[in-house]
Amino acid sequence: MATLEETLKTHINKLVHPLKEEEELRMALKAKLTKKELKLLQAWADEADLGALKTKLKLDETHYEELSSKLVKKLNQEKTKQAICQ
């Protein structure tokens, strides 16, 4: 199982500063992401069954792809990077 930090590092293109500690990181992400985006990110970190997640969040394949794309774009925005880095 991957950690939230490892998952973030795989989706962020260029990370200059180290990420915040786990609890601070979660709080910053909670402020920057929607509930669905946060649940999706956590599911990626937990390596959860995406089929079950799609059902739980009521997402079809198209909406899942859109949500994933928006999430990755948001993680790569400078304001988000500043919020999650030390």
VENVENFEN-V196937 format. One record per backbone hydrogen bond with DSSP energy under -0.5 kcal/mol. NH is the residue of the N-H (numbers start at 1). CO is the residue of the C=O. E is the energy in kcal/mol with one decimal. If there is no record, write none. Layout:
nh->{NH & NH}
co->{CO & CO}
e->{E & E}
This chain:
nh->{2 & 7 & 8 & 9 & 10 & 11 & 11 & 12 & 13 & 16 & 20 & 25 & 26 & 27 & 28 & 29 & 30 & 31 & 32 & 33 & 38 & 39 & 40 & 41 & 42 & 43 & 44 & 45 & 46 & 47 & 47 & 48 & 50 & 53 & 54 & 55 & 56 & 57 & 58 & 59 & 64 & 65 & 66 & 67 & 68 & 69 & 70 & 71 & 72 & 73 & 74 & 75 & 76 & 77 & 81 & 82 & 83 & 84 & 85 & 86}
co->{45 & 3 & 4 & 5 & 6 & 7 & 8 & 8 & 11 & 14 & 84 & 21 & 22 & 23 & 24 & 25 & 26 & 27 & 28 & 29 & 34 & 35 & 36 & 37 & 38 & 39 & 40 & 41 & 42 & 43 & 44 & 43 & 48 & 49 & 50 & 51 & 52 & 53 & 55 & 54 & 60 & 61 & 62 & 63 & 64 & 65 & 66 & 67 & 68 & 69 & 70 & 71 & 72 & 74 & 77 & 78 & 79 & 80 & 81 & 18}
e->{-0.6 & -2.3 & -2.5 & -2.3 & -1.4 & -1.1 & -0.8 & -1.7 & -0.6 & -0.6 & -2.6 & -2.9 & -2.3 & -1.9 & -2.3 & -2.5 & -2.3 & -1.5 & -1.4 & -2.5 & -2.5 & -2.3 & -2.4 & -2.6 & -2.4 & -2.2 & -2.4 & -2.2 & -2.5 & -0.7 & -0.7 & -2.5 & -0.6 & -1.8 & -2.8 & -1.8 & -2.7 & -2.8 & -0.8 & -3.2 & -2.5 & -2.4 & -2.2 & -2.7 & -2.7 & -2.4 & -2.6 & -2.5 & -2.4 & -2.3 & -2.6 & -2.4 & -1.3 & -1.2 & -2.5 & -2.7 & -1.7 & -1.8 & -1.2 & -2.6}
